[in-house]
Amino acid sequence: MRYLRATSLEEAWSAMQEGGETARAIGGGVDLALFVPRGVETLVDISGLFRDCEDAPDGGLRIGAGLTLTELAESTSAGRYVGGVVADVLRRVASPLLRNLATVGGTLASAHPWSDVIPLFIALGAEVDLHAGEARRMALEDLVLDRAAMARALITHVQLPAAATGAKAAFEKFTRTGFDVGMLNCACYVVLEDGLCRTARIALGGTPDMARRVREAEAALLGRALDDETIAETAERGAEAAPARDDQRASAEYRRVLAAAGIRRCLERIAAATGGQS
């Protein structure tokens, strides 16, 4: 019934408030344009807002929610962040046509369990800036588990923290075809100091639940060298702790096998990048 192309955050928020439950914000439209919920009469187009991507003053990365995945992948700032892991992963998400439409904010708002972006951002320690009458910031790992916090809010930016010296990250996913959604995906972030792991974040997605950290696997890394024994033990613990279930894509048992393989491959690549493994 009504389509508004917002020119400011204030205009977008006012239209959302006026429309109440009958209004929805739309960015790239990958989900919403195809599957408009019953009862929605107003679409508030925010695709022209939050289009920035820049190095943050603290050395992190500030990403506008209105950027498409393609635009973020091609950003110079994203290409520099933690060895270019963000750009590398985004180039493998879905298909080129979908990457040209899907926005960062829409990806987080849709919160598909098989999302590649969400586990990567969780592993990198992402925080999300929301506007719901006033600005607030939440850790992404908390936000994906608290869908009510996102229900009537506008996502404006994603903040990736400054990477510590020696930080490395890697990502692995398992699909049947190049453009298929994943049966499971894995992201690892590790900081090594004096040859020992001081910080570790490991996130699994597509289990088939929402992505979340596997703290049992992280604990197996802390204070240890990233050698074959540590990697094998971490992968085993990650598989045991993975919140795996059966669905049409894979069994829980197979997902645990994939979880172990994904963690092992990510850590082996990180070790190789730091000279710890061949």
C-alpha positions as CSV (number, residue, x, y, z in Angstrom):
1,M,0.0,0.0,0.0
2,R,2.9,2.4,0.8
3,Y,6.6,2.5,-0.1
4,L,8.9,5.1,1.3
5,R,12.5,5.6,0.3
6,A,14.0,7.1,3.5
7,T,16.6,9.8,3.2
8,S,17.6,9.8,6.9
9,L,17.6,7.6,10.0
10,E,15.1,9.9,11.6
11,E,12.7,9.7,8.6
12,A,13.0,5.9,8.5
13,W,12.4,5.5,12.2
14,S,9.4,7.9,12.1
15,A,7.8,5.9,9.3
16,M,8.4,2.6,11.1
17,Q,6.7,4.0,14.2
18,E,3.8,5.4,12.3
19,G,3.3,2.1,10.6
20,G,3.7,0.0,13.7
21,E,3.2,-3.8,13.1
22,T,2.2,-3.1,9.5
23,A,5.6,-1.6,8.5
24,R,8.9,-3.3,7.7
25,A,12.3,-1.9,6.8
26,I,13.7,-3.2,3.5
27,G,17.3,-3.1,2.2
28,G,18.3,-5.4,-0.6
29,G,15.0,-7.2,-0.5
30,V,16.4,-10.7,-0.9
31,D,14.0,-12.1,1.8
32,L,11.4,-9.4,2.4
33,A,10.6,-8.6,-1.2
34,L,9.9,-12.3,-2.0
35,F,8.1,-13.1,1.3
36,V,6.2,-10.1,2.6
37,P,4.5,-11.1,5.8
38,R,0.7,-11.0,5.9
39,G,-0.6,-7.7,7.2
40,V,2.4,-5.6,6.1
41,E,1.2,-2.4,4.3
42,T,4.3,-0.2,4.4
43,L,7.8,-0.9,3.3
44,V,10.5,1.6,4.4
45,D,13.4,1.5,2.0
46,I,16.7,2.1,3.9
47,S,19.0,0.9,1.1
48,G,20.4,4.5,0.7
49,L,21.4,4.7,4.3
50,F,24.4,3.4,6.3
51,R,26.6,3.0,3.3
52,D,30.0,3.6,4.9
53,C,32.8,1.2,5.6
54,E,35.9,2.7,7.3
55,D,38.7,2.0,9.6
56,A,37.5,2.9,13.2
57,P,39.6,5.2,15.4
58,D,40.5,2.3,17.6
59,G,41.9,0.3,14.7
60,G,38.8,-1.8,14.2
61,L,36.4,-1.8,11.3
62,R,33.1,0.1,11.1
63,I,30.7,-1.4,8.6
64,G,27.5,0.3,7.4
65,A,24.5,-2.0,7.5
66,G,23.3,-0.8,4.0
67,L,26.4,-2.1,2.2
68,T,25.8,-5.1,0.0
69,L,28.0,-8.1,0.6
70,T,29.7,-7.4,-2.7
71,E,30.5,-3.8,-1.8
72,L,31.9,-4.9,1.6
73,A,34.0,-7.6,-0.1
74,E,35.5,-5.0,-2.4
75,S,36.1,-2.5,0.3
76,T,39.8,-1.6,0.9
77,S,39.2,-1.4,4.6
78,A,37.7,-4.9,4.7
79,G,40.5,-6.2,2.6
80,R,43.0,-5.1,5.3
81,Y,41.2,-6.5,8.3
82,V,42.8,-9.6,9.9
83,G,44.5,-10.7,6.7
84,G,41.5,-10.0,4.5
85,V,39.3,-12.8,6.0
86,V,36.1,-10.8,5.8
87,A,36.5,-10.1,2.1
88,D,37.6,-13.7,1.4
89,V,34.5,-15.2,3.1
90,L,32.1,-12.8,1.5
91,R,33.3,-13.7,-2.0
92,R,32.1,-17.3,-1.2
93,V,28.7,-16.4,0.1
94,A,25.8,-17.7,-2.0
95,S,26.0,-16.5,-5.7
96,P,27.2,-13.2,-7.2
97,L,23.7,-12.1,-8.0
98,L,22.6,-12.6,-4.4
99,R,25.8,-10.9,-3.0
100,N,25.0,-7.9,-5.2
101,L,21.6,-7.5,-3.5
102,A,22.0,-8.8,0.1
103,T,23.0,-6.2,2.6
104,V,25.0,-6.6,5.8
105,G,22.1,-5.4,7.9
106,G,19.6,-7.7,6.1
107,T,21.9,-10.7,6.6
108,L,22.0,-10.1,10.3
109,A,18.3,-9.3,10.6
110,S,17.2,-12.4,8.6
111,A,19.5,-14.4,10.9
112,H,19.4,-17.6,8.8
113,P,21.0,-20.4,10.7
114,W,23.2,-21.4,7.7
115,S,24.5,-17.9,7.3
116,D,28.3,-17.7,6.6
117,V,28.5,-14.0,7.7
118,I,27.1,-14.5,11.3
119,P,29.6,-17.1,12.5
120,L,32.5,-15.2,11.0
121,F,31.4,-11.9,12.7
122,I,30.8,-13.7,16.0
123,A,34.3,-15.2,15.9
124,L,35.7,-11.7,15.1
125,G,34.0,-10.3,18.2
126,A,31.4,-8.2,16.3
127,E,29.1,-5.7,18.0
128,V,25.9,-4.3,16.3
129,D,24.6,-0.8,16.5
130,L,20.8,-0.6,16.7
131,H,18.4,2.3,16.7
132,A,15.0,1.9,18.4
133,G,14.3,5.5,19.3
134,E,17.8,5.7,20.8
135,A,21.1,4.2,19.8
136,R,22.5,1.1,21.6
137,R,25.1,-1.5,20.9
138,M,24.9,-5.3,21.5
139,A,27.4,-8.1,21.0
140,L,26.3,-10.1,17.9
141,E,26.6,-13.4,19.7
142,D,24.0,-12.1,22.2
143,L,21.8,-10.5,19.6
144,V,21.3,-13.6,17.5
145,L,20.0,-15.4,20.6
146,D,17.7,-12.5,21.5
147,R,15.5,-12.0,18.5
148,A,13.1,-9.7,20.4
149,A,15.9,-7.1,20.7
150,M,16.0,-6.9,16.9
151,A,12.3,-7.1,16.2
152,R,11.5,-3.4,15.9
153,A,15.0,-1.9,15.7
154,L,17.0,-0.7,12.7
155,I,20.5,-2.1,12.4
156,T,22.8,0.8,11.4
157,H,26.4,-0.5,11.7
158,V,28.5,-3.5,12.6
159,Q,31.6,-2.8,14.6
160,L,34.6,-5.2,14.4
161,P,37.1,-4.6,17.2
162,A,40.8,-3.8,16.6
163,A,42.7,-7.0,15.9
164,A,45.5,-7.8,18.4
165,T,49.0,-8.2,17.2
166,G,49.4,-11.7,16.0
167,A,45.7,-12.2,15.4
168,K,44.7,-14.7,12.6
169,A,41.3,-15.9,11.5
170,A,40.0,-18.7,9.1
171,F,36.7,-19.9,7.9
172,E,35.4,-23.3,6.5
173,K,32.0,-24.4,5.3
174,F,30.6,-27.6,3.9
175,T,28.1,-27.5,1.0
176,R,27.0,-29.9,-1.7
177,T,27.4,-27.4,-4.4
178,G,29.1,-24.0,-4.8
179,F,25.9,-22.0,-4.3
180,D,24.2,-24.3,-1.8
181,V,23.6,-23.3,1.8
182,G,25.9,-24.9,4.2
183,M,25.4,-28.1,6.1
184,L,27.8,-26.6,8.7
185,N,30.3,-23.8,8.8
186,C,33.0,-22.8,11.2
187,A,35.0,-19.7,11.9
188,C,38.1,-19.4,14.2
189,Y,39.9,-16.4,15.5
190,V,43.2,-16.9,17.4
191,V,45.8,-14.5,18.9
192,L,49.2,-16.0,19.6
193,E,51.8,-14.4,21.9
194,D,55.2,-15.9,22.4
195,G,54.0,-19.0,20.6
196,L,51.0,-19.6,22.9
197,C,47.3,-19.0,22.3
198,R,46.2,-16.1,24.4
199,T,42.8,-15.5,22.8
200,A,40.5,-17.9,21.0
201,R,37.0,-17.6,19.6
202,I,35.4,-20.5,17.6
203,A,31.9,-20.3,16.2
204,L,29.8,-23.0,14.5
205,G,26.8,-22.3,12.3
206,G,24.2,-24.4,10.5
207,T,24.2,-27.0,13.2
208,P,21.2,-26.4,12.1
209,D,20.6,-23.9,14.9
210,M,21.9,-20.3,15.0
211,A,25.6,-19.8,15.1
212,R,27.2,-19.7,18.5
213,R,30.6,-20.0,20.1
214,V,32.0,-23.4,21.2
215,R,33.7,-22.4,24.4
216,E,34.8,-26.0,25.2
217,A,36.9,-26.0,22.1
218,E,38.2,-22.5,22.9
219,A,39.3,-23.6,26.3
220,A,41.4,-26.4,24.8
221,L,43.5,-23.8,22.9
222,L,44.2,-21.3,25.6
223,G,47.8,-21.2,26.9
224,R,49.0,-23.8,24.5
225,A,51.1,-23.9,21.3
226,L,49.1,-24.4,18.1
227,D,50.7,-27.7,17.3
228,D,49.2,-31.0,15.9
229,E,48.2,-32.3,19.3
230,T,46.5,-29.1,20.4
231,I,44.6,-28.8,17.1
232,A,43.4,-32.5,17.3
233,E,42.2,-32.1,20.8
234,T,40.5,-28.8,20.1
235,A,38.7,-30.3,17.1
236,E,37.6,-33.3,19.1
237,R,36.2,-31.1,21.9
238,G,34.4,-28.9,19.4
239,A,32.7,-31.9,17.8
240,E,31.6,-33.2,21.2
241,A,30.2,-29.8,22.2
242,A,28.6,-28.9,18.9
243,P,24.9,-28.3,19.3
244,A,24.2,-30.7,16.3
245,R,20.8,-32.0,15.3
246,D,19.3,-33.9,12.5
247,D,17.5,-32.1,9.6
248,Q,16.9,-32.6,5.9
249,R,20.5,-31.5,5.1
250,A,22.5,-33.7,7.4
251,S,22.4,-35.9,10.5
252,A,23.7,-34.8,13.9
253,E,26.3,-37.5,13.7
254,Y,27.6,-36.2,10.3
255,R,27.6,-32.6,11.6
256,R,29.9,-33.6,14.4
257,V,32.3,-35.0,11.9
258,L,32.1,-31.8,9.9
259,A,32.6,-29.7,13.0
260,A,35.8,-31.6,13.8
261,A,37.0,-31.2,10.2
262,G,36.1,-27.5,10.1
263,I,37.9,-26.6,13.3
264,R,40.9,-28.6,12.4
265,R,41.2,-27.1,8.9
266,C,40.8,-23.5,10.2
267,L,43.4,-24.0,12.9
268,E,45.8,-25.7,10.5
269,R,45.6,-22.7,8.2
270,I,46.1,-20.3,11.1
271,A,49.1,-22.3,12.3
272,A,50.6,-22.3,8.8
273,A,50.1,-18.6,8.5
274,T,52.0,-18.0,11.8
275,G,54.8,-20.5,10.9
276,G,53.6,-23.1,13.4
277,Q,52.6,-25.7,10.9
278,S,53.6,-26.7,7.4
